[in-house]
């Protein structure tokens, strides 16, 4: 479950408070909509990760999910950030299992 945007006002104040309370409780429970996953492109030096919720001011925190991803992390960096995507520059290998999870913050 993720948290939906909440209207700033509502004709029914009691219902509005309930929606806000549910959203806050979900945040406390860790149900954030801030994660994604991808694999580094094999045979290339860049990988573009598309994410409709990503904004150019956000920072993706990378978490390697495989041994080859952990090795690649040392030579992987975020080289571009735009609305809807970020680009990673990395080494060129034939490995197809360089899998990462990420958290988008900002």
GIPENOR-V302969 format. One record per residue. N is the residue number from 1. RES is the residue in one letter. PSI is psi in degrees with one decimal (NA if undefined). Layout:
n | res | psi
N | RES | PSI
N | RES | PSI
//
This chain:
n | res | psi
1 | X | 141.6
2 | X | 169.9
3 | X | 127.7
4 | X | 159.5
5 | X | 146.5
6 | X | 135.0
7 | X | 146.4
8 | X | -22.5
9 | X | 166.9
10 | X | 148.3
11 | X | -21.8
12 | X | 96.5
13 | X | -36.6
14 | X | -44.3
15 | X | -37.2
16 | X | -44.5
17 | X | -37.6
18 | X | -44.1
19 | X | -42.8
20 | X | -43.9
21 | X | -42.4
22 | X | -41.2
23 | X | -44.0
24 | X | -42.6
25 | X | -38.8
26 | X | -39.3
27 | X | -45.0
28 | X | -35.6
29 | X | -0.7
30 | X | 15.6
31 | X | 74.5
32 | X | 152.6
33 | X | 66.1
34 | X | 17.2
35 | X | 161.3
36 | X | -178.8
37 | X | 160.1
38 | X | 168.2
39 | X | 140.9
40 | X | 140.7
41 | X | 130.0
42 | X | 142.7
43 | X | 23.2
44 | X | 163.5
45 | X | -1.6
46 | X | 152.1
47 | X | 127.3
48 | X | 125.5
49 | X | 112.1
50 | X | 134.3
51 | X | 108.9
52 | X | -23.2
53 | X | -4.0
54 | X | 136.4
55 | X | 153.8
56 | X | -20.8
57 | X | -6.6
58 | X | 161.9
59 | X | 123.7
60 | X | 125.3
61 | X | 121.2
62 | X | 137.5
63 | X | 112.4
64 | X | 136.6
65 | X | 7.2
66 | X | 162.5
67 | X | -39.5
68 | X | -31.5
69 | X | -39.9
70 | X | -39.1
71 | X | -40.3
72 | X | -23.3
73 | X | -35.3
74 | X | -24.0
75 | X | 24.9
76 | X | 133.0
77 | X | 158.4
78 | X | 115.6
79 | X | -11.7
80 | X | 144.1
81 | X | 128.5
82 | X | 171.3
83 | X | 119.8
84 | X | -1.4
85 | X | 158.3
86 | X | 153.4
87 | X | 135.4
88 | X | 138.8
89 | X | 137.0
90 | X | 176.2
91 | X | 158.2
92 | X | 109.0
93 | X | 169.2
94 | X | -2.4
95 | X | 131.0
96 | X | 1.0
97 | X | 31.7
98 | X | 79.8
99 | X | 133.4
100 | X | 148.1
101 | X | 159.3
102 | X | 158.0
103 | X | 129.6
104 | X | 126.5
105 | X | 147.7
106 | X | NA
//
